[in-house]
């Protein structure tokens, strides 16, 4: 950071120091409407429990201290469960300190999708990049034959559903299909019946998200998803 930019930032922080909150205790009574995690389970589906992860004493101490701060500030409420549900996730800040990202926060998940249709089959390639943790890759073969556009829609819808199941509430989707991106964003009209059906289904899934963006990218920037889709359609 150049000295002038640093000085400008310090000046703004100093001038408006009563506006910024630096600790959880400085923001008591945060309205749940701003951020609230909901666990929606579809009837008939069995919930998946995370495998218990044993962390070192240092991380356990940091997690306990952070949870204590959030409890004291009224950000979270303790619940007693008879079984383990999920692991505490710790993220290291640039300063070296640790923080616990709120579950179901507005942090965006990145989803790269591509569909492929050949004479041998139809498939999808998905690359999911959560805000925390490693990226996840899927090569999915569909049990039907369809066009490339249909495969692209199937890939997008499946990717969104998988992100939702994993806890995402805000997603930026990226596809090299100009048609799909244009129809989702409203720039293009879906004229064929099958495209209108896919568009309605995609928008229904998108409606379950708190935030969504879709971006058209060149194929050269979507090589991972493209390779997975071609592999699945062979």
C-alpha positions in Angstrom: 0.0 0.0 0.0 1.4 3.4 -1.0 1.9 6.0 1.8 -0.8 8.4 0.5 -3.5 5.7 0.4 -2.5 4.5 3.9 -2.7 8.1 5.2 -6.1 8.5 3.6 -7.5 5.4 5.2 -6.1 6.4 8.6 -7.7 9.8 8.2 -11.2 8.3 7.4 -11.0 5.8 10.3 -10.0 8.6 12.7 -12.6 11.0 11.5 -15.5 8.4 11.7 -14.2 6.3 14.5 -17.7 6.4 16.2 -19.2 4.7 13.1 -16.9 1.6 12.9 -17.1 -1.4 15.2 -13.9 -3.2 16.0 -15.1 -5.8 18.5 -18.3 -7.9 18.7 -19.1 -6.2 22.0 -19.4 -2.9 20.2 -22.4 -4.2 18.2 -24.7 -5.8 20.8 -28.3 -6.6 19.7 -27.6 -7.2 16.0 -30.9 -7.6 14.3 -31.3 -11.2 13.0 -32.8 -9.8 9.8 -29.3 -8.7 8.8 -27.9 -12.2 9.0 -29.6 -15.4 10.2 -28.8 -19.0 9.4 -31.7 -21.3 8.6 -31.3 -25.0 8.2 -33.9 -26.2 5.7 -34.2 -30.0 5.3 -36.5 -31.4 2.6 -38.9 -33.9 3.9 -37.9 -37.5 3.1 -34.1 -36.6 2.8 -31.7 -37.8 5.4 -29.5 -35.0 6.9 -25.7 -35.6 6.6 -23.6 -35.1 9.7 -20.0 -33.8 9.4 -17.3 -36.1 10.6 -15.9 -34.9 13.9 -12.6 -33.1 13.4 -10.1 -33.0 16.3 -8.2 -29.7 16.4 -5.0 -28.9 18.3 -5.1 -27.2 21.8 -4.1 -23.8 20.2 -7.1 -23.8 17.8 -9.5 -25.1 20.5 -8.5 -22.2 22.8 -9.0 -19.6 20.0 -12.4 -21.1 19.0 -13.5 -21.1 22.7 -12.4 -17.4 23.1 -14.2 -16.3 19.8 -17.4 -18.2 20.7 -17.3 -16.6 24.2 -17.1 -13.1 22.6 -20.1 -13.8 20.3 -22.2 -15.2 23.2 -21.5 -12.2 25.3 -22.4 -9.8 22.5 -25.7 -11.7 21.9 -24.7 -12.6 18.3 -25.3 -16.3 18.9 -27.3 -18.4 21.3 -26.2 -21.7 22.8 -28.2 -24.8 21.9 -27.8 -28.3 23.4 -27.8 -31.2 20.9 -27.5 -34.8 21.7 -25.1 -35.4 18.8 -22.3 -33.6 17.0 -23.5 -31.5 14.1 -20.7 -29.6 12.5 -17.1 -28.5 13.0 -16.0 -25.1 14.0 -14.2 -23.3 11.1 -11.4 -21.0 11.8 -10.0 -18.5 9.2 -6.7 -16.7 9.7 -6.8 -13.0 9.0 -3.9 -11.2 7.2 -2.8 -9.9 10.6 -2.3 -13.4 11.8 -5.3 -13.4 14.2 -8.1 -15.9 13.8 -11.8 -15.4 13.2 -14.9 -17.6 12.9 -16.9 -16.8 9.8 -20.7 -16.8 10.5 -22.5 -19.8 9.0 -24.9 -18.7 6.3 -23.1 -15.4 5.9 -23.2 -13.3 2.8 -19.8 -14.4 1.7 -20.1 -15.4 -1.9 -19.5 -18.9 -3.2 -18.1 -19.2 -6.7 -19.6 -21.7 -9.1 -18.1 -22.5 -12.5 -20.3 -24.7 -14.7 -20.3 -26.2 -18.2 -22.4 -28.8 -20.0 -21.5 -31.1 -22.8 -23.5 -33.1 -25.3 -22.1 -35.8 -27.6 -23.5 -38.8 -29.4 -22.4 -40.9 -26.5 -24.2 -39.0 -23.8 -24.7 -35.8 -21.9 -22.8 -34.5 -18.9 -21.9 -31.6 -16.6 -18.7 -30.2 -15.2 -18.9 -28.2 -11.9 -16.2 -26.4 -9.9 -17.4 -25.1 -6.6 -15.2 -22.7 -4.6 -16.6 -22.0 -1.1 -15.4 -18.9 0.9 -13.6 -21.3 3.3 -11.9 -24.6 2.4 -10.9 -26.4 -0.7 -12.6 -26.2 -4.1 -14.9 -29.1 -5.1 -15.0 -30.6 -8.6 -17.8 -32.8 -10.1 -18.1 -34.6 -13.4 -21.7 -35.7 -13.7 -23.1 -38.0 -16.4 -26.8 -37.6 -17.2 -29.0 -40.5 -18.0 -30.5 -38.8 -21.1 -29.5 -37.3 -24.4 -29.9 -33.6 -24.9 -28.6 -30.5 -26.6 -25.6 -28.5 -25.4 -27.9 -25.7 -24.2 -29.9 -28.3 -22.2 -26.7 -29.7 -20.7 -25.6 -26.2 -19.8 -28.8 -25.5 -17.9 -28.7 -28.9 -16.2 -25.1 -28.1 -15.0 -26.1 -24.7 -13.7 -29.2 -26.0 -11.8 -27.3 -28.9 -10.4 -24.4 -26.7 -9.3 -26.8 -24.3 -7.5 -28.6 -27.1 -5.7 -25.3 -28.6 -4.5 -24.1 -25.2 -3.2 -27.4 -24.7 -1.4 -27.1 -28.2 0.2 -23.6 -27.2 1.3 -24.9 -24.1 3.1 -24.4 -21.3 0.5 -26.8 -18.4 0.4 -24.9 -16.1 -1.9 -23.4 -17.4 -5.2 -21.6 -15.9 -8.2 -22.1 -18.3 -11.1 -19.8 -18.3 -14.2 -20.5 -20.0 -17.5 -19.1 -19.7 -21.0 -22.6 -20.2 -22.5 -23.7 -16.7 -23.7 -27.2 -18.0 -24.2 -27.7 -19.3 -20.7 -26.1 -16.3 -19.0 -28.2 -14.0 -21.2 -31.5 -15.7 -20.5 -30.8 -15.9 -16.7 -29.9 -12.2 -16.6 -32.9 -11.2 -18.7 -30.9 -9.9 -21.7 -32.1 -12.7 -23.9 -35.6 -14.1 -24.3 -36.2 -17.9 -23.9 -38.3 -18.7 -27.0 -38.3 -22.5 -27.1 -40.6 -24.4 -24.7 -37.7 -26.4 -23.3 -35.6 -23.3 -22.7 -38.5 -21.6 -20.9 -38.9 -24.6 -18.7 -35.2 -24.7 -17.8 -35.2 -21.0 -17.2 -38.2 -21.2 -14.8 -36.5 -24.1 -12.9 -33.2 -22.2 -12.6 -35.0 -19.1 -11.4 -36.9 -21.1 -8.8 -33.6 -22.4 -7.3 -32.0 -18.9 -7.5 -35.0 -17.6 -5.6 -33.9 -19.6 -2.6 -30.6 -17.6 -2.4 -30.1 -14.3 -0.6 -27.7 -13.1 -3.3 -26.9 -14.3 -6.9 -24.9 -13.1 -9.8 -24.1 -14.8 -13.1 -21.2 -13.8 -15.4 -20.3 -14.9 -18.9 -16.6 -15.9 -19.1 -14.6 -17.0 -22.2 -14.0 -20.8 -22.6 -10.3 -20.3 -21.8 -11.3 -19.3 -18.2 -13.6 -22.2 -17.8 -11.3 -25.0 -18.8 -11.7 -27.0 -15.6 -15.4 -27.2 -15.8 -15.2 -27.8 -19.6 -12.8 -30.8 -19.1 -15.0 -32.3 -16.5 -18.1 -32.0 -18.6 -16.4 -33.5 -21.7 -15.2 -36.4 -19.5 -18.7 -37.0 -18.2 -20.3 -37.0 -21.7 -17.9 -39.5 -23.2 
